[in-house]
Amino acid sequence: MRYVLLDRDGEGCVVPRDATDATFLARLRYLPDFDVDRLQVAADSPHDGVVVVWRSPDPPSALPDLEYD
């Protein structure tokens, strides 16, 4: 399983599941209306494929108290 993070322009990155940690998952929870349960269902699915678990609202807001690269 991989997490694919894309911005509105299609730029982004791929994060392998084994490269994630609690901080990564905590940051996802700061996304507006992010559904952690939907992410868990997708992660536990035995089927290969793509599952969209979140879409950015228009316009996206900054995350509180996080440093950006």
N, C-alpha and C positions, 0 to 999 in steps of 0.2 A: 504494500500500500504506500502511496505517496500523496502528499498534500501539494496541490498546485495552486499557487497564489498569483493572481493576475490583477493588474490595474485596468482601468477603463480603456487604455490604449493597447492592451494585450501584452504588455511588458510584465515580467514577473520572475518567479523562481519555482523550482521543484524541491520539496523537502521530503526526503525519505522518512518513513515512520520511525526507523531506528535512530534517526538523528534528532528526533523531537524530545523535549523534556517538559517538565512542569511549567517552566517559564513560557515556552512557546504556546502551550495550551492555555495558559492564563491570559496571554495577550489576545488570543482568539476570542476569549470571553468578553473582552472589552469592546468588540465590534457591536454596533447597535443591532439589537434583536437577534444576536447570534444564538442559535439553538444547539446547545451542547448535546442534548438527547439525540437530535438528528445526526450529529457527527458520530455519536457512539453507535447508532444503528448502521450507518454507512461503514464504519470501521469493522463491525462484527459481521457484515454481510459476506457470505461465502462466494459470491459472484464477482467476477471481474467486471469492470466498467466504470463509468463516470457517474458520480452523484454530486450534484450541486447542493451544498449545505448552507450557503449564505451568498447573498448579493448585496453589494454596497448601495446604500441609499444615495440619492442625488441631492446635494453634494455630500461626500463623506466628511465626517468630522474628525478632528485630531484625537488621538488617544491621550488621556490624562496621565501626567507624571511619567511618561516614557521618553527615553532619548531616541532620536531618529538618526540613522546613519547617513 
